[in-house]
Amino acid sequence: MIIISSATVFGSRWYLQNNLESTKNILNSSLIKAQSYAMFKKNNLTWGVCLNGNTIRMFGGSCGSPTIKEDYVLPIGVAISGLSTVTFSSLGGEPNTVQNINLSGNNKTYNFIVNMAGGISVN
């Protein structure tokens, strides 16, 4: 019984950590992809990332009524704060606003910073 209980706790912890890592990677790639699409003027759309309810959305057009979108529903146990709608300029990939995004779950937090020059970092 002790082995089964330990395995269940370990498996649950691993599952939650995996959800957080996956979400971190998706948020990071969504920001980079939106920035790249903006700089390449893909489909002549405005490109950005936003939080739509419990969904991270990379969009072309606008967050509320996108022409193109890639949605990722936040898994249970993962929380995000500080993400407002960010769009990127087509000239140099600069964001319309600085972003300081916190992604947390399973007693761990990742901090994303999108600076005014368009640099994206994760700590």
HUZIBEL-V831915 format. One record per run of one state. SS is the DSSP state (helix for helix, strand for strand, loop for the rest). FROM is the first residue (numbers start at 1). LEN is the number of residues. If there is no record, write none. Layout:
ss=SS from=FROM len=LEN
ss=SS from=FROM len=LEN
This chain:
ss=loop from=1 len=1
ss=helix from=2 len=38
ss=loop from=40 len=2
ss=helix from=42 len=3
ss=loop from=45 len=2
ss=strand from=47 len=6
ss=loop from=53 len=2
ss=strand from=55 len=6
ss=loop from=61 len=7
ss=strand from=68 len=6
ss=loop from=74 len=5
ss=strand from=79 len=3
ss=loop from=82 len=4
ss=strand from=86 len=3
ss=loop from=89 len=6
ss=strand from=95 len=1
ss=loop from=96 len=3
ss=strand from=99 len=7
ss=loop from=106 len=2
ss=strand from=108 len=7
ss=loop from=115 len=5
ss=strand from=120 len=3
ss=loop from=123 len=1
